[in-house]
Amino acid sequence: MRKPPPFDSQYEAAGSLAERIVAEGAYCVAAIGAFSGDETRSADEVFLEQNTRFQAHIADAAALDAQLAELVFCLDRLTAEVSADLDSFRGLTLREKMAGWVSRQRMWRMYTERVREAPVIERLLDLLTKSDALAGLIAGQRAALTERHKAAELGLVDIVEQRRRLVVSIDIARLKMKELNAKALTTQGRIGVYGNRAHWEQMEAERRALKAEVERISAGEHEMRDDSQRRERFIGLFQAFVDSLNGRIAACNALLRKLLIDVEERLIIYQAQVDTDRPGMKVRIKPELFPDIAAPIRLFEKGMLVAQDLERRKSRADIELARRFPTYAESPPETSGAPLIDTARRSFRFSLPFLRS
């Protein structure tokens, strides 16, 4: 497996990229809203500029989503490392075994105290802090994307509707020109056949008026056709932007879903590792301290977190995220159905078969 980048530096880079994307996203939405307002520049010039900026924004947004996914899986890997460290406490020390010759209760009490004093507890708390910061970043992106998507989609719908009306007007203009040309042709055929010279001159004037009207309608039809083609060209660009926003919202939802499930896992490990009835232990994890991951923490406070279905939900979240980010697709673990935590032993033995190594 490739070596992951440090979380803190990756998080800082993602935050900086997110700030830059906000400005570029605002430009794209404004460009859609002001589509019909810039008549001082040629359509080709405007399209080239906007196409460059739109495509750059879409590429930057995809890079940001990849960074956010990397951060989520980075925390997942760090959790696996904590779990592996806890697993190393399975065995009893010589001192604990000697105490067991006298009192098994004292042996297990010494073992439990040693495990509880391990630095992995602080690492779990640090993972929760990082999880809260990352959840805030992803949730902020989702909120901005939702607002941006709504505005861009409304603007795009308006442009598409205007083009639809143009197409209808073009069809009407063509039918009108066909009708006028037929009348002009009929009038031309009657000149010199019926009536006197004065009558012929009158019919010629009518024919010329009909042709002039045809030319006027033709000029209008040509302008409408150019406008329709211009709109069709920009609609493709704007639609790609709206589709990217929609895809990013779905990606944020998937990232948050996995992240919160992983937070549940960290809390379950903490809950199994720490005597939460001891003063000062449970109070270290409060919703107000971690506002962006408050939902699983409220379950933790009420003692409602259970490990039974966590593996199944985590596996489904991993599959969904791997579908959107194939880089993180991995083969399923060889073992399945094993409990997250073996509570049959007082030694707090852990079994996390689905975690990455």
GILIN-V399451 format. One record per helix or strand of 3 or more residues. SS is the DSSP state (hx for helix, st for strand). FROM is the first residue (numbers start at 0). TO is the last residue. If there is no record, write none. Layout:
ss = {SS	SS}
from = {FROM	FROM}
to = {TO	TO}
This chain:
ss = {hx	hx	hx	hx	hx	hx	hx	hx	hx	hx}
from = {6	42	93	103	119	196	281	290	309	325}
to = {32	86	101	115	189	272	283	300	323	327}
